[in-house]
Amino acid sequence: MKPPSYPGRPRNGGPLDLALKAGMYHSANGDMGNKEWWNRPVFQPKYNGWRAMVHGPSGRMFNRYNHAFITNVTQHFPAALAQLKELPFEWLDCEALERRHDLGLGSLIVLDWVTPKVTQEDRHTMLELYLPDAHVGAERDLKEGCYLVTEHAVDIDETLKERNEALGCVFYEGVVSKQTKSEYPMQLNGPEVTCPAWVKHRFTTL
């Protein structure tokens, strides 16, 4: 068993404030969104965890770089993996919280449903039917289990920086924007291949 794709990798958009000044997310008339309003981006928190492709029915977790089954970490996510087995999704792109801080240990943040020919907004809508949100501001309430990444307007980055300061750790590393009409970037060419419809903006100071 192997994942059907490497995890979607956003291209690097640099610091968000500079991207905004350059007009990356503004249409011709100055409104937020891409030049086509229907394909406007949403912004998701970028978590300080590690990326894993998860096969829901079996509970197997795979490394993002070589698609190797990670046998020595599944034991840290029993509740989350058991939860995923009950859901109608075969493959999920997740962020695992287990090593880099002491918040949400044993939790999986579901970033996306790995399936072809379904738009980002429709994938997220389907996931919302089955998973609780990983609410910004409720980080200390994350227990062992699965949560869905939330979507926001562009100004969420300042809130995430404030949350890092309040929590006393780097829980959020930045934001990732996704075009609402973009499909999941299914590809097996390699883990470093980027998706032009997804853009990451790391915080300049962590």
Disulfide bonds with the S-S distance in Angstrom:
none
